[in-house]
Amino acid sequence: MVKAHGQAAKRVKESGFDAIELHAAHFYLLNQFLSPYYNHRTDEYGGRLENHIRFLKECYFDLLEELVGNLNDVESTSLEGETIEATMTASGRSKAICD
């Protein structure tokens, strides 16, 4: 899945687009890895916040590797700040993810 994000970004560039968004909100796959509400994994992608962030970071850095010097280095990551689940506060968790 990680490589698929980078490969998709490469195809976007080859198609003539000059920007890409790595979407990690609105219950998309990346958001589900970030959410303790949905992510009950017990492997390296679950448990602590650092593990929840791992998939997003891997996708982001693979995307950068594929696009180095392309797309004017324009990336945007959408995080969902409006959904506040019982086990988290959106602002604090989103800040930690961005750090």
C-alpha positions in Angstrom: 0.0 0.0 0.0 2.8 2.4 0.8 4.4 1.9 -2.6 1.0 2.3 -4.3 0.8 5.9 -2.9 4.2 6.8 -4.4 3.4 5.1 -7.7 0.1 6.9 -7.9 1.9 10.3 -7.3 4.3 9.5 -10.1 1.4 8.8 -12.5 -0.2 12.1 -11.4 3.0 14.0 -12.4 3.4 12.1 -15.7 -0.2 13.1 -16.5 0.7 16.8 -16.2 -0.6 17.7 -12.8 1.5 20.1 -10.7 0.1 19.2 -7.2 -1.0 16.3 -5.1 -2.9 15.9 -1.9 -2.1 13.1 0.6 -5.6 12.8 2.1 -5.7 11.6 5.7 -9.2 12.7 6.7 -12.8 11.8 6.3 -12.5 8.1 7.1 -10.1 7.4 4.1 -7.6 4.6 4.7 -4.9 6.9 6.1 -7.3 8.4 8.6 -8.3 5.0 9.8 -4.7 4.1 10.6 -4.4 7.4 12.6 -7.6 6.9 14.6 -7.6 5.0 17.9 -11.3 4.6 17.3 -10.8 2.5 14.2 -7.2 1.3 14.6 -7.1 -1.7 17.0 -4.0 -3.2 15.5 -1.4 -4.8 17.7 1.5 -4.7 15.3 3.8 -1.8 14.4 0.9 0.2 13.0 -1.3 0.1 16.2 -1.1 0.9 19.9 0.9 4.1 20.6 0.5 7.4 18.6 3.9 6.9 17.0 2.7 3.6 15.5 -0.6 5.1 14.3 1.4 7.7 12.5 3.8 5.2 10.9 1.6 4.4 7.8 1.1 8.1 7.0 4.8 8.8 7.4 5.8 5.9 5.2 3.3 6.9 2.5 4.5 10.6 2.7 8.2 9.7 2.4 7.6 7.3 -0.4 5.7 10.0 -2.2 8.6 12.4 -1.7 11.0 9.8 -3.0 9.0 9.3 -6.1 8.5 13.0 -6.7 11.9 14.5 -5.7 12.4 17.6 -7.9 8.9 17.2 -9.4 5.5 18.9 -8.8 7.4 22.0 -7.6 7.6 20.0 -4.4 4.0 20.8 -3.6 2.3 18.5 -1.2 -0.7 18.9 1.1 -1.8 16.6 3.8 -5.4 16.8 5.0 -6.1 15.8 8.6 -9.5 15.7 10.1 -9.7 18.2 12.9 -13.5 18.2 13.2 -14.1 14.6 14.2 -13.5 14.3 17.9 -13.6 10.8 19.1 -14.1 9.7 22.7 -10.4 8.6 23.0 -8.8 11.7 21.6 -8.8 15.4 21.2 -8.4 16.5 17.6 -6.2 19.5 18.1 -3.6 17.8 20.3 -3.5 14.7 18.3 -3.3 16.5 14.9 -0.5 18.7 16.3 1.4 15.6 17.3 0.9 14.0 13.9 2.2 17.1 12.1 5.2 17.3 14.4 
